[in-house]
């Protein structure tokens, strides 16, 4: 079978479509293989960090996303007892980004913006109901077995990108280990149209509320507030997804307020895992297929989009005649960042707001207050939390 002169991408989520858009922009033919019957409408990741917005600007997608989302120029740590403990402002890093704020918008908005741009372009092909079942490689290309509309098909390309999520068929077909652990607690996200700003003094669009019994996280998106709670191992899925349980948790957010309108509930397991390698021959992993972490800090999707730009830029260079060995840097750069920065930062975020030991908790909160109060420390923290520092770290790795 002759190798098609194109890149195959498994997965039409934000990571896969960002990679596709960047490749097509560089004249690289792309086929996206999506297992679903259409683009996902799930309200999953909803935070876009400043450097991610800078990257999306390169694709002409940032302004449309901003228009459909909500700018969040600050985020804060709070407690129910003391209110705001520490607040951070993106103005501290306005000199190094064109977008000194987060944008709060569901990831499904970005995928539709990108698909609208890609539709009709000669170098772009999207196949729906196309589940990757197997991967094989030759010195010159990759072949994938695809189950599509009840039939088995084979597609080939010069390279394959697995952007097909945490349960990645590509990663499994390649036999790449996904090392790490699963948190014993799950996360419940309660989405409500209730406006908390008038009843919580000083609230901003992104707020982490520490509590020794049950912390929570408030994240505003257009028209809704997403409130996240931990669900203990001994609390069943059925209990967690019951309306009564959700209402009991919501009643703890603001004393005296209860019986919230609930738009939807989402319960999911939380993992901290990184693939053993992000590259095997001509096949690559990115996004959740390569690394997953808890959502505190909004680094999962953003890290995946940054993976997509890193790899797509290299593939564009290869198409223009660069040596294939350039691709070896992708694993070194992006896996190092996933291990050193993203995993550690997200783990630390959860420790800060969930710590139960009063002495340890007090020390952590005091350290956070000092960080926010000191201009230099606050800037360094913002560079890390916005993922600018991790991008710089990746760029230094040859």
C-alpha positions as CSV (number, residue, x, y, z in Angstrom):
1,X,0.0,0.0,0.0
2,X,1.4,3.4,-1.1
3,X,1.9,5.8,1.8
4,X,-0.3,8.8,1.6
5,X,1.5,12.1,1.8
6,X,-0.4,13.4,4.9
7,X,-0.5,13.3,8.6
8,X,-3.2,11.2,10.3
9,X,-4.6,12.6,13.5
10,X,-6.8,10.4,15.8
11,X,-9.2,12.6,17.7
12,X,-11.2,15.8,16.8
13,X,-11.1,17.4,20.2
14,X,-9.4,20.8,20.8
15,X,-5.9,19.3,20.8
16,X,-6.4,17.3,17.6
17,X,-8.0,20.2,15.7
18,X,-5.4,22.7,16.9
19,X,-2.7,20.4,15.4
20,X,-4.7,20.0,12.2
21,X,-5.3,23.7,11.8
22,X,-1.6,24.5,12.3
23,X,-0.5,21.8,9.9
24,X,-3.0,22.8,7.2
25,X,-1.9,26.4,7.6
26,X,1.6,25.2,6.7
27,X,0.4,23.3,3.7
28,X,0.5,19.9,5.3
29,X,-2.4,17.5,4.2
30,X,-4.3,16.2,7.3
31,X,-6.9,13.5,7.9
32,X,-8.6,13.6,11.3
33,X,-10.2,10.3,12.4
34,X,-12.9,10.9,15.0
35,X,-14.5,8.0,16.8
36,X,-17.7,9.9,17.6
37,X,-20.5,10.8,15.2
38,X,-19.8,14.5,15.6
39,X,-17.7,17.0,17.7
40,X,-18.2,16.5,21.4
41,X,-20.6,18.9,23.1
42,X,-19.5,18.0,26.6
43,X,-18.7,20.8,29.0
44,X,-15.2,19.7,30.0
45,X,-12.1,21.9,30.1
46,X,-13.1,25.6,30.1
47,X,-9.9,27.6,30.9
48,X,-7.6,29.0,28.2
49,X,-4.3,30.4,29.6
50,X,-2.5,33.5,28.1
51,X,0.2,31.6,26.1
52,X,-2.5,29.3,24.7
53,X,-4.4,32.4,23.5
54,X,-1.2,33.8,22.0
55,X,-0.9,30.5,20.0
56,X,-4.5,30.5,19.0
57,X,-4.0,34.0,17.6
58,X,-1.5,32.5,15.1
59,X,-4.4,30.4,13.8
60,X,-6.9,33.4,13.7
61,X,-9.0,31.6,16.4
62,X,-8.3,33.7,19.5
63,X,-10.6,36.6,18.9
64,X,-13.6,34.4,18.1
65,X,-13.0,32.4,21.2
66,X,-12.7,35.5,23.4
67,X,-15.9,36.9,21.9
68,X,-17.7,33.7,23.0
69,X,-16.1,33.4,26.4
70,X,-15.4,35.5,29.5
71,X,-12.1,37.2,30.3
72,X,-10.8,36.5,33.8
73,X,-7.9,38.9,34.6
74,X,-7.5,37.6,38.2
75,X,-7.8,34.4,40.2
76,X,-7.9,34.0,43.9
77,X,-7.6,31.6,46.9
78,X,-10.2,32.0,49.6
79,X,-11.5,30.4,52.8
80,X,-15.1,30.4,54.0
81,X,-14.0,31.9,57.3
82,X,-11.5,34.6,56.1
83,X,-12.6,35.4,52.6
84,X,-9.9,36.3,50.1
85,X,-6.5,34.9,51.2
86,X,-4.5,35.7,48.1
87,X,-5.3,37.2,44.8
88,X,-3.2,37.1,41.6
89,X,-3.5,39.5,38.7
90,X,-2.4,38.7,35.1
91,X,-1.2,42.3,34.8
92,X,2.0,41.0,36.5
93,X,2.9,39.3,33.2
94,X,1.4,41.7,30.7
95,X,4.9,42.3,29.2
96,X,5.3,38.7,28.0
97,X,1.9,37.9,26.6
98,X,-0.6,39.6,24.3
99,X,-3.4,38.2,26.4
100,X,-2.9,39.0,30.1
101,X,-6.0,37.1,31.3
102,X,-7.6,33.7,31.2
103,X,-10.5,33.1,28.9
104,X,-13.3,31.0,30.4
105,X,-15.1,29.2,27.6
106,X,-16.1,25.6,27.0
107,X,-13.6,23.7,24.9
108,X,-16.5,22.8,22.5
109,X,-16.5,26.4,21.4
110,X,-12.9,26.2,20.2
111,X,-13.4,23.0,18.3
112,X,-16.3,24.5,16.4
113,X,-14.3,27.7,15.6
114,X,-11.5,25.6,14.2
115,X,-13.7,23.2,12.3
116,X,-15.4,26.2,10.6
117,X,-12.0,27.5,9.5
118,X,-10.9,24.0,8.2
119,X,-14.0,23.0,6.4
120,X,-13.6,23.3,2.6
121,X,-9.8,23.4,2.7
122,X,-8.2,21.0,0.2
123,X,-5.6,19.8,2.7
124,X,-8.2,18.9,5.4
125,X,-10.3,15.8,5.7
126,X,-12.5,14.8,8.7
127,X,-13.8,11.3,9.0
128,X,-16.5,10.7,11.7
129,X,-17.5,7.4,13.3
130,X,-13.9,6.4,12.6
131,X,-12.4,4.4,15.5
132,X,-8.7,3.6,15.3
133,X,-8.3,-0.1,16.1
134,X,-4.7,-0.8,15.2
135,X,-1.4,0.8,14.2
136,X,1.5,-0.6,12.2
137,X,4.6,1.2,11.0
138,X,7.1,1.0,8.1
139,X,10.3,2.9,7.6
140,X,8.4,5.4,5.4
141,X,5.0,5.6,7.0
142,X,2.2,4.5,9.3
143,X,-0.9,2.4,8.6
144,X,-3.9,2.5,10.8
145,X,-6.8,0.1,10.9
146,X,-10.1,2.0,11.3
147,X,-13.6,0.7,12.1
148,X,-16.0,3.0,10.2
149,X,-19.7,2.6,9.6
150,X,-19.5,-1.1,10.5
151,X,-16.6,-1.8,8.1
152,X,-12.8,-2.1,8.6
153,X,-10.7,0.3,6.5
154,X,-7.0,1.0,6.3
155,X,-5.5,4.5,6.1
156,X,-1.9,5.4,5.7
157,X,0.2,8.6,6.3
158,X,3.8,9.7,6.8
159,X,3.0,10.3,10.5
160,X,0.3,9.5,13.0
161,X,-0.8,11.8,15.9
162,X,-2.7,10.3,18.8
163,X,-4.9,13.0,20.3
164,X,-7.7,10.6,21.2
165,X,-8.0,11.1,24.9
166,X,-7.1,9.4,28.1
167,X,-8.2,6.0,26.9
168,X,-6.3,6.5,23.6
169,X,-6.6,3.6,21.1
170,X,-3.4,4.9,19.5
171,X,-1.4,4.6,22.8
172,X,-2.8,1.2,23.5
173,X,-2.1,0.0,20.0
174,X,1.5,1.1,20.4
175,X,1.8,-0.6,23.7
176,X,3.0,2.5,25.5
177,X,2.7,2.4,29.3
178,X,0.6,5.2,31.0
179,X,2.3,5.4,34.4
180,X,0.9,7.2,37.4
181,X,-2.0,6.9,39.8
182,X,-5.7,7.6,40.2
183,X,-6.9,9.8,43.1
184,X,-9.2,7.9,45.5
185,X,-11.6,10.8,45.4
186,X,-13.6,11.9,42.4
187,X,-14.7,15.4,41.3
188,X,-18.3,16.5,41.0
189,X,-19.0,19.5,38.9
190,X,-22.3,21.3,39.5
191,X,-23.2,23.8,36.9
192,X,-25.7,26.5,37.9
193,X,-26.9,29.8,36.4
194,X,-26.9,31.3,39.9
195,X,-24.7,34.5,40.1
196,X,-22.5,34.2,43.2
197,X,-20.9,37.7,42.8
198,X,-23.5,39.7,44.7
199,X,-23.5,37.3,47.7
200,X,-19.7,36.6,48.0
201,X,-17.8,39.8,48.6
202,X,-14.8,40.3,46.4
203,X,-15.4,37.2,44.2
204,X,-13.7,37.0,40.9
205,X,-14.3,34.6,38.0
206,X,-11.9,31.9,39.2
207,X,-11.8,31.2,42.9
208,X,-10.3,28.3,44.9
209,X,-11.9,27.9,48.3
210,X,-9.9,26.0,50.8
211,X,-11.6,24.0,53.5
212,X,-10.5,21.1,55.8
213,X,-13.8,19.3,55.4
214,X,-14.7,19.8,51.7
215,X,-13.0,22.4,49.5
216,X,-14.6,23.7,46.4
217,X,-13.7,25.6,43.3
218,X,-15.9,28.3,41.5
219,X,-15.3,29.0,37.9
220,X,-17.5,31.4,36.0
221,X,-18.3,30.8,32.3
222,X,-20.8,32.7,30.2
223,X,-24.2,32.1,31.7
224,X,-23.1,29.5,34.2
225,X,-20.9,29.0,37.3
226,X,-19.2,25.6,37.5
227,X,-18.7,24.6,41.1
228,X,-16.4,21.7,41.7
229,X,-16.4,19.5,44.9
230,X,-14.4,16.4,45.9
231,X,-16.4,13.2,46.4
232,X,-14.9,10.8,48.9
233,X,-14.2,7.2,48.0
234,X,-17.0,5.9,50.3
235,X,-19.6,8.1,48.6
236,X,-21.1,6.1,45.7
237,X,-21.5,7.4,42.1
238,X,-25.3,7.1,42.5
239,X,-25.2,9.3,45.6
240,X,-22.9,11.8,44.0
241,X,-25.1,12.2,41.0
242,X,-28.3,12.6,43.0
243,X,-30.0,16.0,43.1
244,X,-30.2,15.9,46.9
245,X,-26.5,15.3,47.3
246,X,-25.6,18.2,44.9
247,X,-27.9,20.5,46.7
248,X,-26.4,19.6,50.0
249,X,-22.9,20.5,48.7
250,X,-24.1,23.7,47.1
251,X,-25.8,24.7,50.4
252,X,-22.3,24.9,52.0
253,X,-21.0,27.5,49.5
254,X,-23.0,30.5,50.8
255,X,-24.7,30.0,54.2
256,X,-28.4,30.6,53.9
257,X,-28.6,30.0,50.1
258,X,-30.0,26.7,48.9
259,X,-32.3,25.1,46.3
260,X,-30.1,26.1,43.4
261,X,-31.1,25.6,39.8
262,X,-28.8,23.0,38.5
263,X,-28.1,22.9,34.7
264,X,-26.1,19.7,34.8
265,X,-23.9,17.4,36.9
266,X,-20.6,15.8,35.9
267,X,-18.8,13.2,38.0
268,X,-15.4,12.0,36.9
269,X,-12.3,10.2,38.2
270,X,-9.1,12.1,38.6
271,X,-5.8,10.8,37.4
272,X,-2.1,11.9,37.4
273,X,-0.5,9.9,34.6
274,X,2.2,10.5,31.9
275,X,2.9,8.2,29.0
276,X,6.3,6.4,29.1
277,X,7.2,8.1,25.8
278,X,5.4,10.6,23.6
279,X,7.0,9.2,20.4
280,X,7.3,5.7,18.9
281,X,8.8,5.8,15.4
282,X,6.4,7.8,13.3
283,X,3.6,7.9,15.8
284,X,3.2,10.6,18.5
285,X,1.0,11.2,21.5
286,X,-0.4,14.5,22.7
287,X,-2.9,15.9,25.1
288,X,-4.8,13.5,27.3
289,X,-3.4,10.6,25.3
290,X,0.0,11.6,26.6
291,X,-0.6,13.1,30.0
292,X,-3.6,13.6,32.4
293,X,-3.8,15.5,35.7
294,X,-6.3,16.9,38.1
295,X,-8.0,20.0,36.7
296,X,-7.1,22.5,39.4
297,X,-5.2,25.1,37.5
298,X,-6.6,24.4,34.1
299,X,-3.4,22.9,32.8
300,X,-4.6,19.7,31.0
301,X,-6.1,21.1,27.8
302,X,-3.7,24.0,27.7
303,X,-0.8,21.6,28.0
304,X,-2.3,19.5,25.1
305,X,-2.7,22.5,22.9
306,X,0.9,23.5,23.6
307,X,1.9,19.9,22.6
308,X,-0.1,20.3,19.4
309,X,1.8,23.5,18.4
310,X,5.2,22.1,19.3
311,X,4.7,19.0,17.2
312,X,2.9,20.6,14.3
313,X,5.6,23.3,14.0
314,X,8.2,20.5,13.7
315,X,6.1,18.5,11.2
316,X,5.7,21.6,9.1
317,X,9.5,22.0,9.1
318,X,9.9,18.4,8.0
319,X,7.5,18.9,5.1
320,X,9.6,21.9,4.1
321,X,12.7,19.7,4.0
322,X,14.1,19.6,7.6
323,X,15.7,16.4,8.9
324,X,13.4,13.9,10.6
325,X,15.6,13.9,13.6
326,X,14.0,17.2,14.6
327,X,11.0,15.3,15.7
328,X,13.1,13.6,18.5
329,X,13.0,16.8,20.4
330,X,9.2,16.6,20.8
331,X,9.3,13.9,23.4
332,X,12.2,15.4,25.2
333,X,10.6,18.8,25.4
334,X,6.9,18.1,26.0
335,X,7.3,15.0,28.3
336,X,9.8,16.8,30.4
337,X,7.4,19.7,30.9
338,X,4.5,17.3,31.7
339,X,6.5,15.6,34.4
340,X,8.4,18.6,35.9
341,X,5.8,21.3,35.6
342,X,2.2,20.3,34.9
343,X,2.1,17.2,37.2
344,X,3.8,19.0,40.1
345,X,1.8,22.2,39.8
346,X,-1.6,20.6,39.6
347,X,-0.7,18.2,42.5
348,X,0.4,21.2,44.5
349,X,-2.8,23.1,43.7
350,X,-4.9,20.3,45.2
351,X,-2.7,20.0,48.3
352,X,-3.1,23.7,49.1
353,X,-6.9,23.7,49.1
354,X,-7.5,20.3,50.5
355,X,-5.0,20.1,53.3
356,X,-6.6,19.0,56.6
357,X,-3.8,19.2,59.1
358,X,-4.4,22.7,60.6
359,X,-0.7,23.5,61.1
360,X,0.4,22.4,57.6
361,X,-2.6,24.2,56.1
362,X,-1.9,27.4,57.9
363,X,1.8,27.4,56.7
364,X,0.7,26.8,53.1
365,X,-1.8,29.6,53.2
366,X,0.6,32.0,54.8
367,X,3.2,31.2,52.1
368,X,0.5,31.9,49.5
369,X,-0.3,35.2,51.1
370,X,3.4,36.2,51.1
371,X,3.8,35.2,47.4
372,X,0.8,37.3,46.4
373,X,2.0,40.3,48.4
374,X,5.5,40.3,46.9
375,X,5.7,41.7,43.4
376,X,8.7,39.5,42.3
377,X,7.3,36.3,43.9
378,X,3.8,37.0,42.4
379,X,5.3,37.4,39.0
380,X,7.2,34.2,39.2
381,X,4.1,32.4,40.4
382,X,2.0,33.8,37.6
383,X,4.6,32.7,35.0
384,X,4.3,29.2,36.4
385,X,0.5,29.1,36.8
386,X,0.0,30.5,33.3
387,X,2.3,27.9,31.8
388,X,4.7,30.5,30.3
389,X,7.5,29.2,32.5
390,X,7.0,25.6,31.3
391,X,6.9,26.7,27.7
392,X,10.2,28.5,28.2
393,X,11.6,25.4,29.9
394,X,10.6,23.2,26.9
395,X,12.2,25.6,24.4
396,X,15.5,25.3,26.3
397,X,15.7,21.5,25.7
398,X,17.6,20.6,22.6
